[in-house]
């Protein structure tokens, strides 16, 4: 699959599911985004993150995923190139900066150099619980119910 598959196919499908509040589809697409990123060792770049923020509502899971992937990169990077990307995002996507700073306070323990978590991993050691990036209405059963061992 082409590395842009996530941006050209998965994100538009998520945007549609979010627009019509189809949680099960949103959750399955987020799982696919995580799996695709892990399999192909790619993360959302600044332009893709800007597109995500432009096409989703505040607090959307692709936005959180983008924030946390940038946090993991920052924890492992030399600093300068990541600082340039963050500066670009701050100028083009102001909401990202607020979300990024909030995530630093909320999840900073997960992004220490000696044990950085990978947001692309779902329910595995070194990642987040399996439905961390899901949206569930009250009483709604996760599409991953009975799969794996992690819970939210």
C-alpha positions as CSV (number, residue, x, y, z in Angstrom):
1,X,0.0,0.0,0.0
2,X,1.1,3.5,-0.7
3,X,2.3,5.5,2.4
4,X,-0.3,8.2,1.6
5,X,-3.2,5.6,1.9
6,X,-3.9,6.8,5.4
7,X,-4.3,10.4,4.3
8,X,-6.1,9.7,1.0
9,X,-8.5,7.0,2.2
10,X,-8.6,6.5,6.0
11,X,-8.8,10.1,7.1
12,X,-11.6,11.0,4.7
13,X,-13.5,8.0,5.9
14,X,-13.0,9.0,9.5
15,X,-14.2,12.6,8.7
16,X,-17.4,11.2,7.2
17,X,-18.0,8.9,10.2
18,X,-17.4,11.8,12.6
19,X,-19.7,14.1,10.6
20,X,-22.6,11.5,11.0
21,X,-21.6,10.3,14.5
22,X,-21.0,6.7,13.4
23,X,-18.9,5.6,16.4
24,X,-18.3,2.0,15.3
25,X,-16.9,3.2,11.9
26,X,-14.8,5.9,13.6
27,X,-13.4,3.3,16.0
28,X,-12.6,0.8,13.2
29,X,-10.9,3.5,11.1
30,X,-8.8,4.7,14.1
31,X,-7.7,1.1,14.6
32,X,-6.8,1.0,10.9
33,X,-4.9,4.3,11.1
34,X,-2.9,2.9,14.1
35,X,-2.2,-0.4,12.4
36,X,-1.2,1.2,9.1
37,X,1.2,3.6,10.9
38,X,2.7,0.8,12.9
39,X,3.0,-1.6,9.9
40,X,4.6,1.1,7.6
41,X,6.4,2.9,10.4
42,X,4.9,6.3,9.6
43,X,3.4,9.0,11.7
44,X,1.2,12.0,10.7
45,X,3.4,14.8,9.6
46,X,2.6,18.5,10.1
47,X,0.6,19.1,6.9
48,X,-1.4,16.0,7.6
49,X,-2.0,17.1,11.2
50,X,-3.2,20.5,9.9
51,X,-5.7,18.7,7.6
52,X,-6.9,16.5,10.5
53,X,-7.5,19.6,12.7
54,X,-9.3,21.4,9.8
55,X,-11.7,18.5,9.2
56,X,-12.5,17.3,12.7
57,X,-14.1,18.7,15.8
58,X,-12.4,19.7,19.0
59,X,-11.2,16.7,21.0
60,X,-11.4,14.4,18.0
61,X,-9.4,11.1,18.3
62,X,-7.2,11.7,15.2
63,X,-6.2,15.0,16.8
64,X,-5.2,13.3,20.0
65,X,-3.4,10.5,18.1
66,X,-1.5,13.2,16.2
67,X,-0.6,15.0,19.4
68,X,0.6,11.9,21.1
69,X,2.6,10.7,18.0
70,X,4.4,14.1,18.0
71,X,5.0,13.7,21.7
72,X,6.7,10.3,21.2
73,X,8.8,11.8,18.4
74,X,9.8,14.7,20.5
75,X,10.9,12.4,23.3
76,X,13.2,10.5,21.0
77,X,14.4,13.2,18.6
78,X,17.4,15.5,18.4
79,X,15.1,18.4,19.1
80,X,15.8,20.8,16.3
81,X,13.8,19.2,13.4
82,X,10.9,18.4,15.8
83,X,11.0,22.0,17.1
84,X,10.6,23.3,13.5
85,X,7.6,21.0,12.9
86,X,6.0,22.1,16.2
87,X,6.6,25.8,15.2
88,X,5.0,25.1,11.9
89,X,2.0,23.5,13.6
90,X,1.7,26.3,16.1
91,X,1.5,28.8,13.3
92,X,-0.9,26.9,11.0
93,X,-3.0,25.0,13.6
94,X,-3.3,26.9,16.9
95,X,-5.6,24.3,18.4
96,X,-2.8,21.7,18.0
97,X,-0.5,23.7,20.3
98,X,-3.0,23.8,23.1
99,X,-3.7,20.1,22.8
100,X,0.0,19.4,22.6
101,X,0.7,21.3,25.8
102,X,-2.2,19.7,27.6
103,X,-0.9,16.2,26.5
104,X,2.5,17.1,27.9
105,X,1.0,17.6,31.3
106,X,-1.5,14.7,31.1
107,X,0.7,12.0,29.6
108,X,4.3,13.2,30.2
109,X,5.2,10.1,32.2
110,X,4.6,8.0,29.1
111,X,7.1,10.0,27.0
112,X,10.3,9.6,28.9
113,X,13.4,8.6,26.9
114,X,13.8,5.4,28.9
115,X,10.3,4.2,28.1
116,X,8.5,6.1,25.4
117,X,5.1,4.6,24.4
118,X,4.1,4.3,20.8
119,X,0.6,5.6,20.1
120,X,0.5,3.3,17.0
121,X,0.4,0.2,19.2
122,X,-2.9,-0.8,20.6
123,X,-3.2,-2.9,23.7
124,X,0.4,-3.9,23.6
125,X,3.3,-3.2,26.0
126,X,4.8,0.1,24.9
127,X,1.4,1.4,23.6
128,X,-1.9,2.6,24.8
129,X,-4.9,0.4,25.8
130,X,-6.7,-1.0,22.8
131,X,-9.6,1.4,22.6
132,X,-7.8,4.5,23.9
133,X,-8.6,6.4,20.6
134,X,-12.2,5.1,20.4
135,X,-15.4,6.9,21.0
136,X,-18.1,5.0,22.9
137,X,-21.6,6.2,23.7
138,X,-22.9,5.3,27.2
139,X,-23.7,1.6,27.2
140,X,-22.1,1.1,23.8
141,X,-20.0,-2.1,23.4
142,X,-16.5,-1.7,21.9
143,X,-16.1,-3.4,18.5
144,X,-12.9,-4.9,20.1
145,X,-14.9,-6.5,23.0
146,X,-13.5,-9.9,23.6
147,X,-10.4,-9.2,21.4
148,X,-7.0,-9.0,23.2
149,X,-6.6,-8.2,26.9
150,X,-6.5,-4.4,27.3
151,X,-9.5,-2.3,28.4
152,X,-10.0,1.4,28.7
